[in-house]
Amino acid sequence: MSARSMEQRTEEALSPYRVFSRAEWAKLRADTPMTLTPSEVGEVRSLNDRLDMNEVEEIYLPLSRLLSLYVAATQRLFRAQQNFLGTEDRKVPFIIGVAGSVAVGKSTTARVLKALLARWPNTPRVDLITTDGFLFPNAVLEREGMMEKKGFPESYDLAALLRFLTEVKAGRRPVRAPVYSHLVYDVMPNGWIEIEHSDILIVEGLNVLQAGRPPRDGKAIPYVSDFFDFSIYLDASEDVLARWYVDRFLTLRSTAFRDPKSYFHRYSKLTDQEAAATAISIWTRINLVNLHENILPTRQRADLILTKGESHMVEDVALRRL
């Protein structure tokens, strides 16, 4: 056996994850029923993503089955703790975090999971929020000279996001999350989504698995991921992500960017060559830096890693061992 092969086997043996090929993972669907129609799958698919019925059946139905087991186990543990403490606290939502790079397909994954989970036999209420709503308004980012850092951890109102999650986990009702518009590229004033009576809450965002350096004095510093019961990281190679980003930019140039209300309306008049150059510049200058510095380092904090290939299809699944 070569030294390289030995090294790979050692890494696999010591890894906190069990890695499944696509075929191996698909078998774990067991008898989980398909509850979505092709048209419904089309509705949850994001621009330029290639989610199809086969992907739902082979990747997301097994994941739905796994999550159902996690939710049930968490509910049993909650009741056991209630009995131990002698309290009658109300049941709080099971929170699922979805993280990954720009253009990797987080929104599609979050929406298809929401649709599948809401159709379990006991029809739980499933809500979805994105952390985009907790970005500082553009006026604040412009004043602080941070528009080029939009999407970086410092561009979010972390205190507001942590308050929101604290209230959700405290069982308060309703809890409001701000809404973000991708058309105007800004947080909507007085726009809110209310979370009330949720059984499951999906939180999707670039940096939701972010953790800072621990304090030397041991003081408690909460992280967004502290509130998650399960977390998912969507992964793909950098060159593939860059191509997806450019493709999406070119598609938006001839669709959403044509709206005069769009923040990026100025890009709608670019030629193909100019648009591609602009997209590559934005990717390299902003999104790739954010990926290297803040997003990719959090991958190993996820409970589940879905690795995509160039076709947008998931090629393997890594599940953290218990």
Backbone hydrogen bonds, N-H to C=O, Kabsch-Sander energy under -0.5 kcal/mol:
donor,donor_aa,acceptor,acceptor_aa,energy
6,M,2,S,-2.3
7,E,3,A,-2.2
8,Q,4,R,-2.2
9,R,5,S,-2.4
10,T,6,M,-2.2
11,E,7,E,-2.3
12,E,8,Q,-2.3
13,A,9,R,-2.2
14,L,10,T,-2.0
15,S,11,E,-1.0
18,R,319,L,-2.9
19,V,17,Y,-0.5
20,F,317,V,-3.5
22,R,315,E,-1.2
25,W,21,S,-2.6
26,A,22,R,-2.4
27,K,23,A,-1.3
28,L,25,W,-1.5
29,R,26,A,-1.6
30,A,27,K,-1.3
32,T,29,R,-2.1
35,T,33,P,-0.6
41,V,37,T,-2.2
42,G,38,P,-2.0
43,E,39,S,-1.5
44,V,40,E,-1.3
45,R,41,V,-0.9
49,D,46,S,-1.8
56,V,52,D,-2.0
57,E,53,M,-2.6
58,E,54,N,-2.6
59,I,55,E,-2.3
60,Y,55,E,-1.3
61,L,56,V,-2.4
63,L,59,I,-1.4
64,S,60,Y,-2.4
65,R,61,L,-2.3
66,L,62,P,-2.4
67,L,63,L,-2.7
68,S,64,S,-2.0
69,L,65,R,-1.4
70,Y,66,L,-2.0
71,V,67,L,-2.9
72,A,68,S,-2.1
73,A,69,L,-2.3
74,T,70,Y,-2.5
75,Q,71,V,-2.3
76,R,72,A,-2.0
77,L,73,A,-2.2
78,F,74,T,-2.5
79,R,75,Q,-2.2
80,A,76,R,-2.1
81,Q,77,L,-2.5
82,Q,78,F,-2.3
83,N,79,R,-2.3
84,F,80,A,-2.2
85,L,81,Q,-2.8
86,G,82,Q,-1.8
87,T,82,Q,-1.6
94,F,199,D,-2.5
95,I,93,P,-0.6
96,I,201,L,-2.7
97,G,230,F,-2.5
98,V,203,V,-2.5
99,A,232,I,-3.1
100,G,206,L,-0.6
101,S,234,L,-0.6
104,V,101,S,-1.4
109,T,105,G,-2.1
110,A,106,K,-2.9
111,R,107,S,-2.4
112,V,108,T,-2.7
113,L,109,T,-2.2
114,K,110,A,-2.1
115,A,111,R,-2.3
116,L,112,V,-2.3
117,L,113,L,-3.1
118,A,114,K,-1.8
119,R,116,L,-1.3
120,W,117,L,-1.4
123,T,120,W,-2.8
126,V,124,P,-0.6
127,D,200,I,-2.5
129,I,202,I,-2.6
131,T,204,E,-2.6
133,G,130,T,-1.3
134,F,131,T,-1.8
135,L,132,D,-1.9
136,F,155,S,-2.8
140,V,137,P,-0.8
141,L,137,P,-2.3
142,E,138,N,-3.3
143,R,139,A,-1.9
144,E,140,V,-2.1
145,G,142,E,-1.0
146,M,141,L,-3.7
147,M,141,L,-0.5
149,K,146,M,-1.7
150,K,147,M,-1.2
152,F,149,K,-2.5
155,S,152,F,-2.2
156,Y,153,P,-1.5
157,D,134,F,-3.6
158,L,156,Y,-1.8
161,L,157,D,-2.0
162,L,158,L,-2.8
163,R,159,A,-2.1
164,F,160,A,-2.2
165,L,161,L,-2.3
166,T,162,L,-2.5
167,E,163,R,-2.4
168,V,164,F,-2.1
169,K,165,L,-2.6
170,A,166,T,-1.2
171,G,168,V,-1.4
172,R,167,E,-2.2
175,V,195,I,-2.1
177,A,193,I,-2.5
179,V,191,G,-1.4
181,S,186,D,-2.7
182,H,180,Y,-0.6
185,Y,181,S,-0.9
186,D,181,S,-1.5
188,M,179,V,-3.0
191,G,188,M,-1.8
192,W,190,N,-0.5
193,I,177,A,-2.5
195,I,175,V,-3.4
196,E,194,E,-0.6
199,D,125,R,-2.6
200,I,125,R,-1.9
201,L,94,F,-2.5
202,I,127,D,-2.8
203,V,96,I,-3.1
203,V,201,L,-0.5
204,E,129,I,-2.4
204,E,202,I,-0.6
205,G,98,V,-2.5
208,V,205,G,-0.7
210,Q,207,N,-1.9
218,G,215,P,-1.2
226,D,223,Y,-1.4
227,F,224,V,-1.7
228,F,225,S,-1.5
229,D,95,I,-3.0
230,F,95,I,-1.5
232,I,97,G,-2.9
233,Y,304,L,-2.7
234,L,99,A,-2.5
235,D,233,Y,-0.5
235,D,306,L,-3.1
241,L,237,S,-2.4
242,A,238,E,-2.4
243,R,239,D,-1.9
244,W,240,V,-2.5
245,Y,241,L,-2.5
246,V,242,A,-2.3
247,D,243,R,-2.7
248,R,244,W,-2.5
249,F,245,Y,-2.4
250,L,246,V,-2.5
251,T,247,D,-2.0
252,L,248,R,-2.7
253,R,249,F,-2.0
254,S,250,L,-0.9
254,S,251,T,-0.6
255,T,252,L,-1.3
257,F,252,L,-2.7
258,R,255,T,-1.5
259,D,256,A,-1.5
262,S,259,D,-2.2
263,Y,183,L,-2.6
265,H,262,S,-1.6
267,Y,264,F,-2.1
268,S,265,H,-1.7
269,K,266,R,-0.7
270,L,267,Y,-1.6
275,A,271,T,-3.1
276,A,272,D,-2.5
277,A,273,Q,-2.1
278,T,274,E,-2.4
279,A,275,A,-2.6
280,I,276,A,-2.4
281,S,277,A,-2.1
282,I,278,T,-2.4
283,W,279,A,-2.7
284,T,280,I,-2.7
285,R,281,S,-2.7
286,I,282,I,-2.3
287,N,282,I,-1.2
288,L,283,W,-3.6
290,N,286,I,-2.4
291,L,287,N,-2.3
292,H,288,L,-2.4
293,E,289,V,-2.8
294,N,290,N,-2.6
295,I,290,N,-1.8
296,L,291,L,-2.6
298,T,295,I,-1.9
299,R,296,L,-1.9
301,R,298,T,-2.1
302,A,299,R,-1.7
303,D,231,S,-1.1
304,L,231,S,-1.6
305,I,318,A,-2.6
306,L,233,Y,-2.5
307,T,305,I,-0.6
307,T,316,D,-2.3
308,K,235,D,-3.2
308,K,306,L,-0.6
309,G,313,M,-2.5
312,H,309,G,-2.1
315,E,307,T,-3.4
316,D,307,T,-1.2
317,V,20,F,-2.5
318,A,305,I,-2.4
319,L,18,R,-2.8
319,L,317,V,-0.5
320,R,303,D,-3.3
321,R,16,P,-3.7
